[in-house]
């Protein structure tokens, strides 16, 4: 449509804009914790090892969140699937 190959009325729209935004928000909430854990490990491995006390605290928090993230992801799967089925046409 942007390239001028098809008209706007010839393209199917599977989701309305509100539903698409809600679905993106839902997936963002679902995968937010693993993304933050990955970013935390990247920060720790690049910058965090040089600080004496804070690096140990940061490492402890990263280990705890790394172990808790799959459990929380699994426990939230039924709510995620219910909200996703509510948003699917």
C-alpha positions in Angstrom: 0.0 0.0 0.0 2.8 2.4 0.8 4.6 1.6 -2.4 1.5 2.2 -4.5 1.2 -1.4 -5.6 -2.3 -1.9 -4.2 -5.2 0.3 -3.2 -6.2 0.8 0.4 -9.6 -0.9 -0.1 -7.9 -4.0 -1.5 -5.8 -4.8 1.5 -7.4 -6.8 4.3 -7.2 -5.4 7.8 -7.1 -8.3 10.3 -7.2 -6.2 13.4 -8.5 -2.7 14.1 -5.9 -0.2 15.4 -7.1 -0.4 19.0 -7.0 -4.2 19.0 -3.5 -4.2 17.4 -2.2 -1.7 20.1 -3.8 -3.8 22.8 -2.1 -6.9 21.5 1.3 -5.2 21.3 0.9 -4.0 24.8 -0.1 -7.4 26.0 3.0 -9.0 24.4 5.1 -6.2 25.8 3.9 -7.0 29.3 4.5 -10.7 28.8 8.1 -10.4 27.7 9.2 -7.4 29.8 10.8 -9.3 32.6 13.0 -11.6 30.4 14.1 -8.5 28.4 15.1 -6.6 31.6 16.9 -9.7 33.0 18.9 -10.0 29.7 19.7 -6.3 29.8 20.7 -6.6 33.4 23.2 -9.4 32.6 24.6 -7.4 29.8 25.1 -4.4 32.1 26.6 -6.5 34.8 29.1 -8.2 32.4 30.2 -5.0 30.8 30.1 -2.4 33.6 29.1 -3.9 36.9 32.0 -6.1 37.9 34.3 -3.3 38.9 32.3 -1.8 41.8 33.1 -3.5 45.0 29.9 -3.8 47.1 27.3 -3.0 44.5 28.5 -5.6 42.1 27.8 -8.3 44.6 24.4 -7.0 45.4 23.6 -6.5 41.7 24.8 -10.1 41.0 22.6 -11.4 43.8 19.6 -9.6 42.4 20.3 -10.9 38.9 20.6 -14.5 40.0 17.3 -14.3 41.9 15.5 -12.6 39.0 17.0 -15.1 36.5 15.6 -18.0 38.6 12.3 -16.3 39.2 11.6 -15.2 35.6 10.7 -18.6 34.2 8.4 -19.3 37.1 6.6 -16.0 36.8 6.4 -16.5 33.0 4.8 -19.9 33.5 2.4 -18.7 36.2 1.2 -15.8 34.0 0.5 -18.0 31.0 -3.1 -18.6 31.7 -3.9 -14.9 32.2 -1.9 -14.1 29.0 -3.8 -16.7 27.0 -7.2 -15.5 28.3 -6.4 -11.9 27.5 -5.1 -12.9 24.1 -8.2 -14.9 23.2 -10.3 -11.9 24.3 -8.4 -9.7 21.9 -8.5 -12.2 19.0 -11.4 -11.8 16.6 
